[in-house]
Amino acid sequence: MQAEAATATRAAHTEPWPFTVSPCTPAIGAEVDGVDLGHLDDASYRALRDALLKYKVLFFRDQDITPAQHVAAARRFGELEVHPMIPHHADHPELVVFGRGGESRGRENLYHSDVSWREAPSMGSMLRCLECPDIGGDTIWVNMVAAYAALPDDMKARIAELQAVHDAMPTFGQSVTGARYDEMRKRYPPMAHPVVRTHPETGEKILYVNEGFTTHFANYARVQPYRIGSDFRMAEMDLMQYLFRQAAAPEYQVRLRWRANTVALWDNRATQHYAVQDYFPAVRHMNRATIIGDRPV
């Protein structure tokens, strides 16, 4: 983890919680010590939910838990989805399986928020490493509350009323054709969400577009003046790319170096993440449970 090199300069942050929390960066992320996710009691769950709202992503080491315990721990935070397009665990369909290495390169190396293309995107995710390279295969998370807060006031005003379209098919539709593609297109139509959403628990404003699934603005022509058609189209594309780039600022990021039995729990409403694909052909196996959220407003 990026934060490991700074261990000597960061102090453990202890709330009135039944575990210890050590912040990883000023903007996002914390390591949690003293929690067994395989036996998550009520007090620890409530405290973890508070810590998650504060730090956006939490890291747990040495969590030697079963798939059933993984599902049970994630379910404490809400109902779990069964992802319609990613392979899942044979006995626990709530767990999606990421198995990379050998002949299979990962394609998650872009900043994104999971299932933002759903009518009700996810509240959060719990990702566990089963096997990972000795070097490489890190994951980056980004605090999109901080990214929004740092925007110039004129940009905040410019995007305040915009809606953006999120679509699964440019990413997940690449591997299917014919009737299966048509079925997926009908079942998962593009969804429009606010460019600036409000966190349902904290009230924070969040920059909510991502290069993984956001394709265009739904109402740009109604809220942005332009001179001629080509000027309008280029201005829309420039604005979208500008907003995408905010996730790449290191000031809003934390980077995790995985080890086997490491778990990351993140607030998918307030963050984006990027799985670094620098380890091919080494093996990296992960299981993820995804917690259903609500419609962005």
Secondary structure, 3 states (H helix, E strand, C coil): CHHHHHHHHCCCECCCCCCEEEECCCCCCEEEECCCHHHCCHHHHHHHHHHHHHHCEEEECCCCCCHHHHHHHHHCCCCECCCCCCCECCCCCCEEEEEEECCECCCCCCCECCCCCCCCCEEEEEEEEEECCCCCCCEEEEEHHHHHHCCCHHHHHHHCCCEEEECCHHHHHHHCCHHHHHHHHHHCCCEEEECEEECCCCCCEEECCCCCCEEEECCHHHHCCCCCHHHHHHHHHHHHHHHHHHHHCHHHEEEECCCCCCEEEEECCCEEEEECCCCCCCCEEEEEEEEECCCCC
